[in-house]
Amino acid sequence: MKLSQAVAVLGVTFTTGVLLQAPSSLAVTFSQTEVNQSKLVAVAIPRKSGSFTLLVLEQLSSQKRCWRESGSNPTRVDPLLLNFNFTGICGRSTDSNGYSIRMQGKDVGLDYRLSFQKRKDDLILLGIPYRSGSGKTVEVGRTHGLKSGFLKIILNPGWRFTKRVYNGKKLGHIYFNRDTAAPIAQVISSEIKPKVAKPSSAPPKA
């Protein structure tokens, strides 16, 4: 199956690299619950333009395998769920309605967007603040190399997948989660200090 066909079947919508979180979804307080990390995988999907979009796959049932991994640095992901009716067996999250960032027990989907950035021969998944001065960019994971096809995002130490919980009920929304707080942006003062004239060493004129 061609990449374009696979993307269509998975329901991935390409954006301009900005993954928006709907403001109404964070109007209430959510908690989180732990999940089996082996049941989820974050995937970088290439675009014709050379950029990438993010997809998260989840193994909901052991009936059939939803994906297969091969190689390392980077690891390729073969989306096996394209070969059968994966309803109830595999889950897929294709945009910020299905996943977001959570840090130190707080949803920060309104403050951070998920985006990819190429660095030499690597692809980095970043959490980037929407507003200048609201925080520092955080590195969530990377592919550890570049190849064609679907590439696995290896989460950085301290990051893991969790699920959103509301009123004691586990929801399908997936968090890229870490227990430490978002880094604080360095505040640069725009105040202009007045210039102080240096005393002249020349003798006064008569």
Sequence and secondary structure as in RCSB ss.txt:
>XXXX:A:sequence
MKLSQAVAVLGVTFTTGVLLQAPSSLAVTFSQTEVNQSKLVAVAIPRKSGSFTLLVLEQLSSQKRCWRESGSNPT
RVDPLLLNFNFTGICGRSTDSNGYSIRMQGKDVGLDYRLSFQKRKDDLILLGIPYRSGSGKTVEVGRTHGLKSGF
LKIILNPGWRFTKRVYNGKKLGHIYFNRDTAAPIAQVISSEIKPKVAKPSSAPPKA
>XXXX:A:secstr
  HHHHHHHHT    SS     GGGGSS  EEEE  GGGEEEEEEE TTS EEEEEEEE  SSS S EEE SSS 
EEE GGGGS  TTTEEEE STTTEEEEETTEE TTTEEEEEEEETTEEEEEEEESSTTS   EEEEE SS  SS 
EEEEE TTEEEEEEEETTEEEEEEEEEESS                     S    
